């Protein structure tokens, strides 16, 4: 009897120990009782009834990342390309995640693929290559709304790679090369234009400076000529003044010496004699030569005395 009680006690202890569960942080357990949903265990210590309760599902509530493989999509202008996406999501309702849809990850992958095809089908090739933000935003909004009944919250969707066909790649590379060459030519032409403008501006400034220098030189030359003319005029005026002063002094000396008209006539006669010394081809006869006789008489009288 004692052994039986001990065996029963051990069996009860084993049942209790094996049905004790500790739920870690960021995890949740979905419990069914007799096949029906019973509760969701959160963080902490929990005990389920043996043979009655069953753990239907356990899941992590952390944010998960699904990297879907590239899939073919067709653009509005009928270009087929390969696009792969990355979806960031987390479970917000363990019950809905368990009972909302069969294989939620597969459902999310298929929903992501169909949504991406619908969005890309409305865009042309150039728009697809340049509208990643638009694609990401629209996909996140559609997926988040569609996965609410599954207990899933889609936080972010990113287009990882867009792989166009090889022919499109070659055409795009040629286009890019042509665009780069065009920009290069524009830059070269712009540089030449700026260089020509700078050269013309330099020549203009040089000519302006030369004109200013020539003007200043002309002004200086004119001032120098003016100063020389003034000095020359002053010199001539001074010479005339000195001649007049000398003449006036000579006349004064003559008056002071008491020289009369006869002496002056005698001096004139001497000058006439020098002019007629035989070397001159022309003789200028004074208009008052007739007065020389009177002068000769006067001279003889002086001699006699």
Secondary structure, 3 states (H helix, E strand, C coil): CHHHHHHHHHHHHHHHHHCEEEECCCEEEEEEECCEEEEEECCEEEECCCCCEEEEEEEECCCEEEECCCEEEECCCCCEEEEEEEEEEEECCHHHHHHCCCCHHHHHHHHHHHHHHHHHCCCCHHHHHHCHHHHHHHHHHHHHHHCHHHCEEEEEEEEEEEECCHHHHHHHHHHHHHHHHHHHHHHHHHHHHHHHHHHHHHHHHHHHHHHHHHHHHHHHHHHHHHHHHHHHHHHHHHHHHHHHHHHHHHHHHHHHHCCCHHHHHHHHHHHHHHHCCCCCCCCCCCCCHHHHHHHHHHHHHHHHC
